[in-house]
Amino acid sequence: MELDPAELEAHRRAAAEDASEDDDADFGFLESDGPIEETKGDFSFLDEQVAPVESATREPSAAAEAIAPAVEPASEADHVGVEPAELGEEEDLDEGGEADFSWLDEELPPEEPEDERSEPQAPAVPAAPPRAPLPDSTGFRLRERPPEPAPVAPAPRVSWAERLRQGLSRSSNQLSGSITALFTKRRLDEDTLQDFEDVLIQADLGVETAMRITDRLSEGRFGKEIAGSEVRRILAEEIEKTLAPVAQPLELDLEKKPHVILVVGVNGTGKTTTIGKLTAKLTRAGLKVTLCAGDTFRAAAVEQLKIWGERTGSEVIAKQIGADAAGLAFEAYDRAVENDSDVLIIDTAGRLQNKAELMAELEKINRVLSKREPDAPHTVLQTLDATTGQNALSQVEIFRNVSGVNGLVMTKLDGTARGGILVAIAAKHRLPVYFVGVGEGIDDLEPFRAKDFASAIAGVPLS
Ligand SMILES: Nc1nc2c(ncn2[C@@H]2O[C@H](COP(=O)(O)OP(=O)(O)OP(=O)(O)O)[C@@H](O)[C@H]2O)c(=O)[nH]1
């Protein structure tokens, strides 16, 4: 729309007059030195009654009705799939607007232990396939950014029993293979029993346990065919019977704080690593731990212990290499009392090469500690490396005599074919087996459970 030029000029003039009126505003008060006079504006117009808006709304025109017909209020039928509220519930909400949240107090099902859970995995996004090079005839050569390596999906968490089963799979596969070979389509006779006994002895279970298993197998089955699954079931039951009495929790008597755990064992059997894993468990449970780097022969062992101390927030008492281990243990005990530790764990050297010296050192540590607390060390824990097989039996013998071992931890059960040695040790020494290790990680140590171990090694499902 074009405006008439005369009309436009009239608008411009009117606007200029308005602006000049504004320019005439008196801002002189801003420059005066004296106090600013309070000016009272006339706001009386605010008190005037504003006429209420008429409540009746205008009837819509016929044209408007045609375009947008009036909407009916919603009825119950419109609430598809929603149950009408119970009268009582509505009242609950209406009275004082207080909803009933008591259901929040109801007992929740207990949380699954962490290692029983398997975390949901995001499906892996397939990477785009690499483009084929262009033929020379095109006259182009493509240079592309090499494709990003596909993110490695974290391995799903498996339960401890499953990890133990995987760790012992070499031991159990060997046994299972022999059982299948021996018992398939064959009646149970003296020769089969003898062969089976040999298989069990070769699997490091020990003569005593092997004989008990074959005796049990022959009961009522002599001259009959027997399925491999039946043999494995009996094997698992007998192993569990041997192990159940030694599968005990490590009791910490905190009436005699700090509870002193002396860790002994041949070097390389996993003492320092086990101390780290135990400390992690204890500190997670809210107990205060002090560590004593009593393997004063190996700098790496001291460093390793310091790292575990840092990881678990535990004080580490250490001295220079070659220092007297018993003196250090004595100082560590006093420090653990001072810093109000619940548990003091003492690492030791394990050099069997110089047996006399090592034994003298271990004896001295015991002697020195008992000066402070007659019952210390309360626990003498020996670590055993499962891969050493029969040798582990004599290691217990030696350390038991010298340092009064009263509990065992079996390490490196992952990937060994010699896991059966634990059964032989339990049968012979009857010492409590507190924990077993199936790897180098912080969570690769768990309390020893006879049933889990027996079913894993015999290759039967956990009932
Ligand atoms: N696979 C596996 N390795 C383990 C386990 N426990 C310990 N190790 C490894 O075994 C090696 C020896 O462990 P250490 O804790 O240093 O053994 P140590 O008895 O303290 O040895 P010294 O300090 O030499 O006396 C290390 O490489 C550990 O990571 C286990 O349960 N499984």
The ligand as a Tripos MOL2 file, in Angstrom:
@<TRIPOS>MOLECULE
LIG
   32    34     1     0     0
SMALL
NO_CHARGES

@<TRIPOS>ATOM
      1 N1         47.5340  -65.8160   37.6200 N.pl3     1 LIG1
      2 C1         47.6870  -65.4470   38.9000 C.ar      1 LIG1
      3 N2         48.7840  -64.7800   39.2690 N.ar      1 LIG1
      4 C2         48.9210  -64.4240   40.5680 C.ar      1 LIG1
      5 C3         47.9460  -64.7520   41.5400 C.ar      1 LIG1
      6 N3         48.3770  -64.2750   42.7400 N.ar      1 LIG1
      7 C4         49.5760  -63.6760   42.5070 C.ar      1 LIG1
      8 N4         49.9220  -63.7690   41.2080 N.ar      1 LIG1
      9 C5         51.1380  -63.3050   40.5360 C.3       1 LIG1
     10 O1         52.2420  -64.0560   40.9990 O.3       1 LIG1
     11 C6         53.4150  -63.2660   40.9640 C.3       1 LIG1
     12 C7         54.1250  -63.3290   42.3070 C.3       1 LIG1
     13 O2         53.2930  -62.7090   43.2420 O.3       1 LIG1
     14 P1         53.8740  -61.9350   44.5120 P.3       1 LIG1
     15 O3         52.7170  -61.4080   45.2530 O.co2     1 LIG1
     16 O4         54.9600  -60.9970   44.1380 O.co2     1 LIG1
     17 O5         54.5180  -63.1440   45.2670 O.3       1 LIG1
     18 P2         55.3800  -63.1130   46.5970 P.3       1 LIG1
     19 O6         55.1140  -64.3780   47.2800 O.co2     1 LIG1
     20 O7         55.1200  -61.8790   47.3480 O.co2     1 LIG1
     21 O8         56.8270  -63.1210   46.0230 O.3       1 LIG1
     22 P3         58.1670  -62.5610   46.7160 P.3       1 LIG1
     23 O9         57.9220  -61.1120   46.9560 O.co2     1 LIG1
     24 O10        59.2020  -62.8320   45.6840 O.co2     1 LIG1
     25 O11        58.3710  -63.3210   47.9580 O.co2     1 LIG1
     26 C8         52.9670  -61.8720   40.5920 C.3       1 LIG1
     27 O12        53.2020  -61.6910   39.2160 O.3       1 LIG1
     28 C9         51.4920  -61.8690   40.8750 C.3       1 LIG1
     29 O13        50.7940  -60.9760   40.0680 O.3       1 LIG1
     30 C10        46.7690  -65.4840   41.1020 C.ar      1 LIG1
     31 O14        45.8600  -65.8390   41.8650 O.2       1 LIG1
     32 N5         46.7010  -65.8030   39.7710 N.ar      1 LIG1
@<TRIPOS>BOND
     1     1     2 1
     2     2     3 ar
     3     2    32 ar
     4     3     4 ar
     5     4     5 ar
     6     4     8 ar
     7     5     6 ar
     8     5    30 ar
     9     6     7 ar
    10     7     8 ar
    11     8     9 1
    12     9    10 1
    13     9    28 1
    14    10    11 1
    15    11    12 1
    16    11    26 1
    17    12    13 1
    18    13    14 1
    19    14    15 2
    20    14    16 1
    21    14    17 1
    22    17    18 1
    23    18    19 2
    24    18    20 1
    25    18    21 1
    26    21    22 1
    27    22    23 2
    28    22    24 1
    29    22    25 1
    30    26    27 1
    31    26    28 1
    32    28    29 1
    33    30    31 2
    34    30    32 ar
@<TRIPOS>SUBSTRUCTURE
     1 LIG1         1 GROUP 0 **** ****
